[in-house]
Amino acid sequence: MADEDEELDLNELDDQELVEQMWDDLYDGLADEIVTGTNILLGRGWTPYKVLTEALVEGMRIVGVDFRDGILFVPEVLMAANSMKSGMNILRPLLAETGAPPQGKMVIGTVKGDIHDIGKNLVSMMMEGAGFEVIDIGINNPVEKYLEAIEEHKPDILGMSALLTTTMPYMKVVIDTMKEKGIRDDYVVLVGGAPLNEEFANEVGADAYCRDAAVAVETAKEYMTRKHNQHAAG
């Protein structure tokens, strides 16, 4: 019964109040409320892209800032990201129909020998929440798998994750292979994982080290802005 009351309440809010309520609901990981809010806004004539950017992406940006500042922790962010996904499930087919521009495209995976995926999953969700198209190739990826995904999806960004000190060096194998094939400069390579640091990222030839999912989103956005500006200048 509470759900019905909640739905009535959301319907009674004006657009701005509803969007702000959705930010709170995302923050609290309330997936059902996000579905309801998304449907109400669409019903009021909002474009899928406007719902995505103003309600979901902005809500996840707030979550990301508090995660970065240590106010929220991984379990809460995963709940928020899952709630965002419930809204994305409604919007994704509509966005595809309207040809709304994604921020950019990213292929992400955990490197060979490493089966940890919580950090990677978090980055995937947060990136998707920021309006990126994300192709997640899973865990334990040999260099061939990365190359196949790059070839097939032509992303802007390649993300690699590792949680073990023993698997970290494999990132260099992937980057060196990209160099050998002459494709390294075509992609932004972001690396992350608990044992990594900036120095390691520089050593293996990555573009940037991202210490958490919020930083990964910020870094990816910066690179995409730079890329657009270069195109505009060119």
ABEGO torsion letter per residue (X at the ends): XAAAAAAAAAAABBAAAAAAAAAAAAAAGBAAAAAAAAAAAAAAGBBAAAAAAAAAAAAAAAAAAAAAAGABBAAAAAAAAAAAAAAAAAAAAAAAAAGBBBAEBBBBBBBBGBABAAAAAAAAAAAAAAGBBBBBAEBGBBAAAAAAAAAAAGBABBBBBBABAAAAAAAAAAAAAAAAAGAAAABBBBBBEAABBAAAAAAAGBABBBABAAAAAAAAAAAAAAAAAAAAAX
